[in-house]
Amino acid sequence: MRTLCIAGPTASGKSALALALAQELDAEIISMDSALVYRRMDVGTAKPSAAERAALPHHLIDIREPYEPYNAADFARDARRLIGAIHARGKVALIVGGTMLYFKALTEGLAELPQANEAIRAEIAEEAAAKSWPAMHAELALHDALTAARLAPNDSQRVGRALEVWRATGKALSQWIAEQPAADALDVPLVSLEPQNRTWLHARIKSRFEVMLAAGFEAEMQALRLDPQLSAQTPAMRAVGYRQAWEAMDRGLSGAALQAELMQTGVAATRQLAKRQLTWLRSMPNRAVFSADTQTPHDAAKGILKRFFAGI
């Protein structure tokens, strides 16, 4: 077995586990994180350090500018190419991250969906400005309950897209996906790093935000806001932490006031992200669960080696 995915909620210790595992394997890491693909977004994404990246090859990090699109189909294509190249070098490919839509695209393929309809998209954005995104989410639930159930009410990008598909075609996004499965898929075993105690994960998330703010997240945001190609609606700036910081800075917050705000809004949004990630993971019955909080990365790595790599 030469390919393995290590997934889990944000702040659960995936990177530490991957590095511990890689010490025992001749491996390279393929990042499965929708924010790490972007350059100039280093502090707020907890991007692997220069030393970590020097010690072990990491892929799909810093491959786009924040204003450039990158999606699940791009990841599936890039990951397949990288897996082939890593195997050709005689190494193990470790896919590591928490963007589960990327994993779904790689292992199940993607449906062929309608192209964007800019007129309907603009119409939806105008309605949302007047009614709010939770109201648009409620409208989506009337037409596509399955999609609405997996989306946060304020997820403007995905709620807007699902409504756009419905209005353009009269068919729910979930129905498009169910009726048009793509054949281009890959079998990749999944290790799920899950905490047994939610309080432990919440403390880790809070600590990560404290470290992030001390490391210069405000300065990183100030630099990003100077880029005329970025706005609050740019997909990269909708990432957890960045979205809350942009909105707070739009209200004129800075320094201690900004940090206090983000320790509330940013931490709360990250907890919600972790909850959604865990929900997605727990819907996957074939995952191999390892504890994030009751064993060290080294111990978890030993268990993974015994289960998946005994023959190597």
ABEGO torsion letter per residue (X at the ends): XABBBBBEBBGAGAAAAAAAAAAABBBBBBBBBAAAABBGBAAAAGBBBAAAAAABBBBGBGABBAABBBBAAAAAAAAAAAAAAAAAAGBBBBBBEABAAAAAAAAAEBBBBBBBBAAAAAAAAAAAAAAEAAAAAAAAAAABAAAAAABBAABAAAAAAAAAAAAAAGBBAAAAAAABBBABBBBBBBBBBBBABAAAAAAAAAAAAAAAAAAGAAAAAAAAAABAABBAABAAAABBGAAAAAAAAAAGBBEAAAAAAAAAAAAAAAAAAAAAAAAAAAABAABBBBBAAABBAAAAAAAAAAAAAAAX
